[in-house]
Amino acid sequence: MPLSGRLTPEEDSRLDRLAARTGRSKTFYVRQAIKLHLAELEEQYWADEAIRDWEASGRTSRPASELWGESGV
């Protein structure tokens, strides 16, 4: 599926140099970057949402050390 985006001149230049040095396309490296970081971004935003939900619920949190102590860790 086609996707468009804008790179800074520096990003574009770095991508050009990498593609020229390796003989691969710029598209290849953009897709690689997305594959490598998409799961990380999804997890980060899931965690942010979980924190917002927790805070909105009115439940009180405790330090992790207390929870670990209770669980025997």
PDB file of N, CA, C and O in Angstrom:
ATOM      1  N   MET A   1       0.843  -1.162   0.000  1.00  0.00           N
ATOM      2  CA  MET A   1       0.000   0.000   0.000  1.00  0.00           C
ATOM      3  C   MET A   1       0.901   1.241   0.000  1.00  0.00           C
ATOM      4  O   MET A   1       1.820   1.321   0.816  1.00  0.00           O
ATOM      5  N   PRO A   2       0.672   2.171  -0.856  1.00  0.00           N
ATOM      6  CA  PRO A   2       1.490   3.382  -0.918  1.00  0.00           C
ATOM      7  C   PRO A   2       1.331   4.241   0.333  1.00  0.00           C
ATOM      8  O   PRO A   2       0.258   4.301   0.934  1.00  0.00           O
ATOM      9  N   LEU A   3       2.406   4.893   0.704  1.00  0.00           N
ATOM     10  CA  LEU A   3       2.430   5.784   1.854  1.00  0.00           C
ATOM     11  C   LEU A   3       3.396   6.914   1.533  1.00  0.00           C
ATOM     12  O   LEU A   3       4.461   6.679   0.961  1.00  0.00           O
ATOM     13  N   SER A   4       3.040   8.107   1.888  1.00  0.00           N
ATOM     14  CA  SER A   4       3.965   9.206   1.636  1.00  0.00           C
ATOM     15  C   SER A   4       4.293   9.891   2.948  1.00  0.00           C
ATOM     16  O   SER A   4       3.506   9.872   3.895  1.00  0.00           O
ATOM     17  N   GLY A   5       5.458  10.488   2.984  1.00  0.00           N
ATOM     18  CA  GLY A   5       5.892  11.212   4.171  1.00  0.00           C
ATOM     19  C   GLY A   5       7.041  12.128   3.796  1.00  0.00           C
ATOM     20  O   GLY A   5       7.629  12.001   2.722  1.00  0.00           O
ATOM     21  N   ARG A   6       7.349  13.036   4.679  1.00  0.00           N
ATOM     22  CA  ARG A   6       8.436  13.974   4.418  1.00  0.00           C
ATOM     23  C   ARG A   6       9.597  13.689   5.363  1.00  0.00           C
ATOM     24  O   ARG A   6       9.412  13.464   6.559  1.00  0.00           O
ATOM     25  N   LEU A   7      10.777  13.705   4.801  1.00  0.00           N
ATOM     26  CA  LEU A   7      11.999  13.561   5.583  1.00  0.00           C
ATOM     27  C   LEU A   7      12.708  14.897   5.626  1.00  0.00           C
ATOM     28  O   LEU A   7      12.538  15.735   4.740  1.00  0.00           O
ATOM     29  N   THR A   8      13.500  15.087   6.657  1.00  0.00           N
ATOM     30  CA  THR A   8      14.338  16.282   6.672  1.00  0.00           C
ATOM     31  C   THR A   8      15.428  16.087   5.626  1.00  0.00           C
ATOM     32  O   THR A   8      15.693  14.954   5.222  1.00  0.00           O
ATOM     33  N   PRO A   9      16.058  17.153   5.184  1.00  0.00           N
ATOM     34  CA  PRO A   9      17.159  16.997   4.233  1.00  0.00           C
ATOM     35  C   PRO A   9      18.270  16.078   4.778  1.00  0.00           C
ATOM     36  O   PRO A   9      18.857  15.295   4.031  1.00  0.00           O
ATOM     37  N   GLU A  10      18.545  16.182   6.075  1.00  0.00           N
ATOM     38  CA  GLU A  10      19.579  15.325   6.665  1.00  0.00           C
ATOM     39  C   GLU A  10      19.164  13.848   6.629  1.00  0.00           C
ATOM     40  O   GLU A  10      19.970  12.987   6.277  1.00  0.00           O
ATOM     41  N   GLU A  11      17.914  13.558   6.989  1.00  0.00           N
ATOM     42  CA  GLU A  11      17.431  12.183   6.950  1.00  0.00           C
ATOM     43  C   GLU A  11      17.485  11.626   5.533  1.00  0.00           C
ATOM     44  O   GLU A  11      17.898  10.486   5.320  1.00  0.00           O
ATOM     45  N   ASP A  12      17.067  12.432   4.573  1.00  0.00           N
ATOM     46  CA  ASP A  12      17.078  11.994   3.186  1.00  0.00           C
ATOM     47  C   ASP A  12      18.502  11.727   2.714  1.00  0.00           C
ATOM     48  O   ASP A  12      18.757  10.744   2.017  1.00  0.00           O
ATOM     49  N   SER A  13      19.417  12.592   3.090  1.00  0.00           N
ATOM     50  CA  SER A  13      20.816  12.418   2.709  1.00  0.00           C
ATOM     51  C   SER A  13      21.405  11.150   3.319  1.00  0.00           C
ATOM     52  O   SER A  13      22.110  10.400   2.643  1.00  0.00           O
ATOM     53  N   ARG A  14      21.120  10.917   4.576  1.00  0.00           N
ATOM     54  CA  ARG A  14      21.612   9.693   5.238  1.00  0.00           C
ATOM     55  C   ARG A  14      21.046   8.452   4.570  1.00  0.00           C
ATOM     56  O   ARG A  14      21.755   7.468   4.357  1.00  0.00           O
ATOM     57  N   LEU A  15      19.766   8.509   4.242  1.00  0.00           N
ATOM     58  CA  LEU A  15      19.110   7.382   3.582  1.00  0.00           C
ATOM     59  C   LEU A  15      19.698   7.156   2.190  1.00  0.00           C
ATOM     60  O   LEU A  15      19.921   6.013   1.789  1.00  0.00           O
ATOM     61  N   ASP A  16      19.948   8.230   1.459  1.00  0.00           N
ATOM     62  CA  ASP A  16      20.602   8.130   0.149  1.00  0.00           C
ATOM     63  C   ASP A  16      21.971   7.457   0.259  1.00  0.00           C
ATOM     64  O   ASP A  16      22.297   6.557  -0.515  1.00  0.00           O
ATOM     65  N   ARG A  17      22.765   7.905   1.229  1.00  0.00           N
ATOM     66  CA  ARG A  17      24.120   7.337   1.396  1.00  0.00           C
ATOM     67  C   ARG A  17      24.066   5.854   1.752  1.00  0.00           C
ATOM     68  O   ARG A  17      24.841   5.054   1.228  1.00  0.00           O
ATOM     69  N   LEU A  18      23.149   5.496   2.644  1.00  0.00           N
ATOM     70  CA  LEU A  18      23.013   4.093   3.037  1.00  0.00           C
ATOM     71  C   LEU A  18      22.593   3.242   1.855  1.00  0.00           C
ATOM     72  O   LEU A  18      23.150   2.166   1.634  1.00  0.00           O
ATOM     73  N   ALA A  19      21.621   3.710   1.097  1.00  0.00           N
ATOM     74  CA  ALA A  19      21.144   2.958  -0.064  1.00  0.00           C
ATOM     75  C   ALA A  19      22.253   2.810  -1.102  1.00  0.00           C
ATOM     76  O   ALA A  19      22.430   1.732  -1.670  1.00  0.00           O
ATOM     77  N   ALA A  20      22.993   3.876  -1.350  1.00  0.00           N
ATOM     78  CA  ALA A  20      24.079   3.818  -2.337  1.00  0.00           C
ATOM     79  C   ALA A  20      25.194   2.875  -1.872  1.00  0.00           C
ATOM     80  O   ALA A  20      25.750   2.117  -2.666  1.00  0.00           O
ATOM     81  N   ARG A  21      25.507   2.932  -0.598  1.00  0.00           N
ATOM     82  CA  ARG A  21      26.585   2.105  -0.049  1.00  0.00           C
ATOM     83  C   ARG A  21      26.248   0.620  -0.075  1.00  0.00           C
ATOM     84  O   ARG A  21      27.141  -0.215  -0.216  1.00  0.00           O
ATOM     85  N   THR A  22      24.973   0.285   0.061  1.00  0.00           N
ATOM     86  CA  THR A  22      24.582  -1.122   0.181  1.00  0.00           C
ATOM     87  C   THR A  22      23.937  -1.694  -1.065  1.00  0.00           C
ATOM     88  O   THR A  22      23.787  -2.909  -1.192  1.00  0.00           O
ATOM     89  N   GLY A  23      23.553  -0.817  -1.990  1.00  0.00           N
ATOM     90  CA  GLY A  23      22.886  -1.302  -3.200  1.00  0.00           C
ATOM     91  C   GLY A  23      21.428  -1.653  -2.984  1.00  0.00           C
ATOM     92  O   GLY A  23      20.812  -2.303  -3.829  1.00  0.00           O
ATOM     93  N   ARG A  24      20.880  -1.236  -1.880  1.00  0.00           N
ATOM     94  CA  ARG A  24      19.448  -1.470  -1.619  1.00  0.00           C
ATOM     95  C   ARG A  24      18.695  -0.168  -1.827  1.00  0.00           C
ATOM     96  O   ARG A  24      19.295   0.905  -1.893  1.00  0.00           O
ATOM     97  N   SER A  25      17.387  -0.269  -1.928  1.00  0.00           N
ATOM     98  CA  SER A  25      16.581   0.934  -2.159  1.00  0.00           C
ATOM     99  C   SER A  25      16.309   1.668  -0.846  1.00  0.00           C
ATOM    100  O   SER A  25      16.378   1.095   0.242  1.00  0.00           O
ATOM    101  N   LYS A  26      16.000   2.945  -0.989  1.00  0.00           N
ATOM    102  CA  LYS A  26      15.602   3.724   0.178  1.00  0.00           C
ATOM    103  C   LYS A  26      14.320   3.140   0.776  1.00  0.00           C
ATOM    104  O   LYS A  26      14.160   3.100   1.996  1.00  0.00           O
ATOM    105  N   THR A  27      13.416   2.692  -0.082  1.00  0.00           N
ATOM    106  CA  THR A  27      12.173   2.086   0.385  1.00  0.00           C
ATOM    107  C   THR A  27      12.445   0.873   1.267  1.00  0.00           C
ATOM    108  O   THR A  27      11.767   0.667   2.273  1.00  0.00           O
ATOM    109  N   PHE A  28      13.440   0.071   0.886  1.00  0.00           N
ATOM    110  CA  PHE A  28      13.806  -1.091   1.697  1.00  0.00           C
ATOM    111  C   PHE A  28      14.131  -0.660   3.118  1.00  0.00           C
ATOM    112  O   PHE A  28      13.650  -1.260   4.079  1.00  0.00           O
ATOM    113  N   TYR A  29      14.953   0.389   3.253  1.00  0.00           N
ATOM    114  CA  TYR A  29      15.373   0.819   4.576  1.00  0.00           C
ATOM    115  C   TYR A  29      14.264   1.501   5.365  1.00  0.00           C
ATOM    116  O   TYR A  29      14.226   1.394   6.590  1.00  0.00           O
ATOM    117  N   VAL A  30      13.372   2.192   4.693  1.00  0.00           N
ATOM    118  CA  VAL A  30      12.230   2.780   5.392  1.00  0.00           C
ATOM    119  C   VAL A  30      11.350   1.663   5.938  1.00  0.00           C
ATOM    120  O   VAL A  30      10.875   1.742   7.072  1.00  0.00           O
ATOM    121  N   ARG A  31      11.130   0.625   5.139  1.00  0.00           N
ATOM    122  CA  ARG A  31      10.313  -0.508   5.596  1.00  0.00           C
ATOM    123  C   ARG A  31      10.986  -1.236   6.751  1.00  0.00           C
ATOM    124  O   ARG A  31      10.315  -1.664   7.690  1.00  0.00           O
ATOM    125  N   GLN A  32      12.314  -1.380   6.688  1.00  0.00           N
ATOM    126  CA  GLN A  32      13.053  -2.021   7.779  1.00  0.00           C
ATOM    127  C   GLN A  32      12.902  -1.223   9.068  1.00  0.00           C
ATOM    128  O   GLN A  32      12.686  -1.795  10.137  1.00  0.00           O
ATOM    129  N   ALA A  33      13.017   0.093   8.965  1.00  0.00           N
ATOM    130  CA  ALA A  33      12.882   0.949  10.150  1.00  0.00           C
ATOM    131  C   ALA A  33      11.495   0.804  10.766  1.00  0.00           C
ATOM    132  O   ALA A  33      11.354   0.736  11.987  1.00  0.00           O
ATOM    133  N   ILE A  34      10.482   0.759   9.924  1.00  0.00           N
ATOM    134  CA  ILE A  34       9.112   0.597  10.422  1.00  0.00           C
ATOM    135  C   ILE A  34       8.960  -0.749  11.112  1.00  0.00           C
ATOM    136  O   ILE A  34       8.399  -0.825  12.206  1.00  0.00           O
ATOM    137  N   LYS A  35       9.452  -1.810  10.487  1.00  0.00           N
ATOM    138  CA  LYS A  35       9.354  -3.139  11.095  1.00  0.00           C
ATOM    139  C   LYS A  35      10.036  -3.187  12.447  1.00  0.00           C
ATOM    140  O   LYS A  35       9.505  -3.762  13.397  1.00  0.00           O
ATOM    141  N   LEU A  36      11.214  -2.584  12.535  1.00  0.00           N
ATOM    142  CA  LEU A  36      11.990  -2.644  13.773  1.00  0.00           C
ATOM    143  C   LEU A  36      11.358  -1.849  14.908  1.00  0.00           C
ATOM    144  O   LEU A  36      11.492  -2.230  16.071  1.00  0.00           O
ATOM    145  N   HIS A  37      10.680  -0.767  14.600  1.00  0.00           N
ATOM    146  CA  HIS A  37      10.215   0.124  15.655  1.00  0.00           C
ATOM    147  C   HIS A  37       8.714   0.157  15.874  1.00  0.00           C
ATOM    148  O   HIS A  37       8.259   0.738  16.859  1.00  0.00           O
ATOM    149  N   LEU A  38       7.941  -0.438  15.004  1.00  0.00           N
ATOM    150  CA  LEU A  38       6.491  -0.385  15.142  1.00  0.00           C
ATOM    151  C   LEU A  38       6.019  -1.084  16.412  1.00  0.00           C
ATOM    152  O   LEU A  38       5.172  -0.547  17.126  1.00  0.00           O
ATOM    153  N   ALA A  39       6.547  -2.264  16.708  1.00  0.00           N
ATOM    154  CA  ALA A  39       6.139  -2.985  17.917  1.00  0.00           C
ATOM    155  C   ALA A  39       6.483  -2.175  19.164  1.00  0.00           C
ATOM    156  O   ALA A  39       5.709  -2.144  20.120  1.00  0.00           O
ATOM    157  N   GLU A  40       7.636  -1.524  19.155  1.00  0.00           N
ATOM    158  CA  GLU A  40       8.056  -0.694  20.280  1.00  0.00           C
ATOM    159  C   GLU A  40       7.083   0.470  20.486  1.00  0.00           C
ATOM    160  O   GLU A  40       6.704   0.774  21.618  1.00  0.00           O
ATOM    161  N   LEU A  41       6.686   1.109  19.406  1.00  0.00           N
ATOM    162  CA  LEU A  41       5.739   2.218  19.499  1.00  0.00           C
ATOM    163  C   LEU A  41       4.370   1.741  19.972  1.00  0.00           C
ATOM    164  O   LEU A  41       3.732   2.397  20.796  1.00  0.00           O
ATOM    165  N   GLU A  42       3.918   0.607  19.457  1.00  0.00           N
ATOM    166  CA  GLU A  42       2.622   0.066  19.886  1.00  0.00           C
ATOM    167  C   GLU A  42       2.630  -0.213  21.384  1.00  0.00           C
ATOM    168  O   GLU A  42       1.661   0.097  22.077  1.00  0.00           O
ATOM    169  N   GLU A  43       3.712  -0.795  21.885  1.00  0.00           N
ATOM    170  CA  GLU A  43       3.817  -1.106  23.312  1.00  0.00           C
ATOM    171  C   GLU A  43       3.831   0.168  24.152  1.00  0.00           C
ATOM    172  O   GLU A  43       3.183   0.240  25.196  1.00  0.00           O
ATOM    173  N   GLN A  44       4.566   1.160  23.693  1.00  0.00           N
ATOM    174  CA  GLN A  44       4.643   2.426  24.413  1.00  0.00           C
ATOM    175  C   GLN A  44       3.274   3.073  24.537  1.00  0.00           C
ATOM    176  O   GLN A  44       2.904   3.532  25.618  1.00  0.00           O
ATOM    177  N   TYR A  45       2.516   3.117  23.447  1.00  0.00           N
ATOM    178  CA  TYR A  45       1.195   3.736  23.493  1.00  0.00           C
ATOM    179  C   TYR A  45       0.195   2.888  24.267  1.00  0.00           C
ATOM    180  O   TYR A  45      -0.723   3.432  24.880  1.00  0.00           O
ATOM    181  N   TRP A  46       0.352   1.564  24.253  1.00  0.00           N
ATOM    182  CA  TRP A  46      -0.502   0.701  25.069  1.00  0.00           C
ATOM    183  C   TRP A  46      -0.244   0.999  26.543  1.00  0.00           C
ATOM    184  O   TRP A  46      -1.188   1.113  27.325  1.00  0.00           O
ATOM    185  N   ALA A  47       1.033   1.127  26.928  1.00  0.00           N
ATOM    186  CA  ALA A  47       1.376   1.409  28.322  1.00  0.00           C
ATOM    187  C   ALA A  47       0.831   2.767  28.758  1.00  0.00           C
ATOM    188  O   ALA A  47       0.309   2.905  29.865  1.00  0.00           O
ATOM    189  N   ASP A  48       0.952   3.767  27.888  1.00  0.00           N
ATOM    190  CA  ASP A  48       0.409   5.093  28.213  1.00  0.00           C
ATOM    191  C   ASP A  48      -1.101   5.023  28.455  1.00  0.00           C
ATOM    192  O   ASP A  48      -1.620   5.644  29.382  1.00  0.00           O
ATOM    193  N   GLU A  49      -1.791   4.265  27.615  1.00  0.00           N
ATOM    194  CA  GLU A  49      -3.239   4.122  27.768  1.00  0.00           C
ATOM    195  C   GLU A  49      -3.578   3.390  29.063  1.00  0.00           C
ATOM    196  O   GLU A  49      -4.525   3.757  29.758  1.00  0.00           O
ATOM    197  N   ALA A  50      -2.805   2.358  29.385  1.00  0.00           N
ATOM    198  CA  ALA A  50      -3.046   1.602  30.617  1.00  0.00           C
ATOM    199  C   ALA A  50      -2.871   2.503  31.843  1.00  0.00           C
ATOM    200  O   ALA A  50      -3.635   2.410  32.803  1.00  0.00           O
ATOM    201  N   ILE A  51      -1.867   3.366  31.802  1.00  0.00           N
ATOM    202  CA  ILE A  51      -1.639   4.287  32.919  1.00  0.00           C
ATOM    203  C   ILE A  51      -2.799   5.278  33.035  1.00  0.00           C
ATOM    204  O   ILE A  51      -3.285   5.538  34.136  1.00  0.00           O
ATOM    205  N   ARG A  52      -3.242   5.829  31.906  1.00  0.00           N
ATOM    206  CA  ARG A  52      -4.378   6.763  31.934  1.00  0.00           C
ATOM    207  C   ARG A  52      -5.623   6.082  32.490  1.00  0.00           C
ATOM    208  O   ARG A  52      -6.351   6.676  33.285  1.00  0.00           O
ATOM    209  N   ASP A  53      -5.873   4.840  32.078  1.00  0.00           N
ATOM    210  CA  ASP A  53      -7.035   4.103  32.578  1.00  0.00           C
ATOM    211  C   ASP A  53      -6.931   3.872  34.083  1.00  0.00           C
ATOM    212  O   ASP A  53      -7.917   4.011  34.807  1.00  0.00           O
ATOM    213  N   TRP A  54      -5.735   3.520  34.550  1.00  0.00           N
ATOM    214  CA  TRP A  54      -5.518   3.279  35.980  1.00  0.00           C
ATOM    215  C   TRP A  54      -5.786   4.556  36.767  1.00  0.00           C
ATOM    216  O   TRP A  54      -6.507   4.545  37.765  1.00  0.00           O
ATOM    217  N   GLU A  55      -5.198   5.653  36.306  1.00  0.00           N
ATOM    218  CA  GLU A  55      -5.366   6.921  37.006  1.00  0.00           C
ATOM    219  C   GLU A  55      -6.823   7.376  36.991  1.00  0.00           C
ATOM    220  O   GLU A  55      -7.297   7.936  37.979  1.00  0.00           O
ATOM    221  N   ALA A  56      -7.532   7.150  35.908  1.00  0.00           N
ATOM    222  CA  ALA A  56      -8.939   7.556  35.806  1.00  0.00           C
ATOM    223  C   ALA A  56      -9.836   6.699  36.689  1.00  0.00           C
ATOM    224  O   ALA A  56     -10.934   7.125  37.046  1.00  0.00           O
ATOM    225  N   SER A  57      -9.388   5.502  37.046  1.00  0.00           N
ATOM    226  CA  SER A  57     -10.217   4.592  37.842  1.00  0.00           C
ATOM    227  C   SER A  57     -10.279   4.996  39.313  1.00  0.00           C
ATOM    228  O   SER A  57     -11.148   4.536  40.053  1.00  0.00           O
ATOM    229  N   GLY A  58      -9.339   5.871  39.736  1.00  0.00           N
ATOM    230  CA  GLY A  58      -9.326   6.284  41.131  1.00  0.00           C
ATOM    231  C   GLY A  58      -8.616   5.311  42.052  1.00  0.00           C
ATOM    232  O   GLY A  58      -8.520   5.556  43.255  1.00  0.00           O
ATOM    233  N   ARG A  59      -8.117   4.208  41.505  1.00  0.00           N
ATOM    234  CA  ARG A  59      -7.390   3.255  42.343  1.00  0.00           C
ATOM    235  C   ARG A  59      -6.059   3.859  42.772  1.00  0.00           C
ATOM    236  O   ARG A  59      -5.482   4.688  42.069  1.00  0.00           O
ATOM    237  N   THR A  60      -5.586   3.432  43.932  1.00  0.00           N
ATOM    238  CA  THR A  60      -4.309   3.952  44.419  1.00  0.00           C
ATOM    239  C   THR A  60      -3.199   2.999  44.005  1.00  0.00           C
ATOM    240  O   THR A  60      -3.357   1.779  43.980  1.00  0.00           O
ATOM    241  N   SER A  61      -2.091   3.605  43.688  1.00  0.00           N
ATOM    242  CA  SER A  61      -0.944   2.772  43.334  1.00  0.00           C
ATOM    243  C   SER A  61       0.006   2.707  44.521  1.00  0.00           C
ATOM    244  O   SER A  61      -0.055   3.530  45.434  1.00  0.00           O
ATOM    245  N   ARG A  62       0.876   1.721  44.488  1.00  0.00           N
ATOM    246  CA  ARG A  62       1.886   1.567  45.531  1.00  0.00           C
ATOM    247  C   ARG A  62       3.230   1.373  44.857  1.00  0.00           C
ATOM    248  O   ARG A  62       3.294   0.995  43.687  1.00  0.00           O
ATOM    249  N   PRO A  63       4.298   1.627  45.585  1.00  0.00           N
ATOM    250  CA  PRO A  63       5.623   1.391  44.993  1.00  0.00           C
ATOM    251  C   PRO A  63       5.789  -0.082  44.618  1.00  0.00           C
ATOM    252  O   PRO A  63       5.283  -0.971  45.303  1.00  0.00           O
ATOM    253  N   ALA A  64       6.486  -0.317  43.548  1.00  0.00           N
ATOM    254  CA  ALA A  64       6.694  -1.684  43.076  1.00  0.00           C
ATOM    255  C   ALA A  64       7.395  -2.523  44.146  1.00  0.00           C
ATOM    256  O   ALA A  64       7.128  -3.718  44.268  1.00  0.00           O
ATOM    257  N   SER A  65       8.284  -1.906  44.916  1.00  0.00           N
ATOM    258  CA  SER A  65       9.005  -2.669  45.949  1.00  0.00           C
ATOM    259  C   SER A  65       8.043  -3.299  46.955  1.00  0.00           C
ATOM    260  O   SER A  65       8.298  -4.397  47.451  1.00  0.00           O
ATOM    261  N   GLU A  66       6.932  -2.608  47.261  1.00  0.00           N
ATOM    262  CA  GLU A  66       5.923  -3.184  48.165  1.00  0.00           C
ATOM    263  C   GLU A  66       5.262  -4.393  47.529  1.00  0.00           C
ATOM    264  O   GLU A  66       5.072  -5.422  48.178  1.00  0.00           O
ATOM    265  N   LEU A  67       4.912  -4.264  46.252  1.00  0.00           N
ATOM    266  CA  LEU A  67       4.256  -5.368  45.559  1.00  0.00           C
ATOM    267  C   LEU A  67       5.203  -6.550  45.449  1.00  0.00           C
ATOM    268  O   LEU A  67       4.785  -7.692  45.643  1.00  0.00           O
ATOM    269  N   TRP A  68       6.466  -6.301  45.141  1.00  0.00           N
ATOM    270  CA  TRP A  68       7.433  -7.394  45.051  1.00  0.00           C
ATOM    271  C   TRP A  68       7.615  -8.074  46.405  1.00  0.00           C
ATOM    272  O   TRP A  68       7.759  -9.295  46.478  1.00  0.00           O
ATOM    273  N   GLY A  69       7.609  -7.285  47.468  1.00  0.00           N
ATOM    274  CA  GLY A  69       7.743  -7.850  48.810  1.00  0.00           C
ATOM    275  C   GLY A  69       6.593  -8.785  49.142  1.00  0.00           C
ATOM    276  O   GLY A  69       6.791  -9.838  49.750  1.00  0.00           O
ATOM    277  N   GLU A  70       5.401  -8.399  48.743  1.00  0.00           N
ATOM    278  CA  GLU A  70       4.225  -9.235  48.986  1.00  0.00           C
ATOM    279  C   GLU A  70       4.253 -10.514  48.171  1.00  0.00           C
ATOM    280  O   GLU A  70       3.739 -11.547  48.600  1.00  0.00           O
ATOM    281  N   SER A  71       4.856 -10.440  46.990  1.00  0.00           N
ATOM    282  CA  SER A  71       4.853 -11.624  46.127  1.00  0.00           C
ATOM    283  C   SER A  71       6.061 -12.521  46.404  1.00  0.00           C
ATOM    284  O   SER A  71       6.186 -13.589  45.805  1.00  0.00           O
ATOM    285  N   GLY A  72       6.948 -12.099  47.304  1.00  0.00           N
ATOM    286  CA  GLY A  72       8.119 -12.928  47.624  1.00  0.00           C
ATOM    287  C   GLY A  72       9.263 -12.771  46.645  1.00  0.00           C
ATOM    288  O   GLY A  72      10.208 -13.559  46.665  1.00  0.00           O
ATOM    289  N   VAL A  73       9.193 -11.767  45.791  1.00  0.00           N
ATOM    290  CA  VAL A  73      10.261 -11.558  44.815  1.00  0.00           C
ATOM    291  C   VAL A  73      11.383 -10.775  45.421  1.00  0.00           C
ATOM    292  O   VAL A  73      12.377 -10.500  44.749  1.00  0.00           O
TER     293      VAL A  73
END
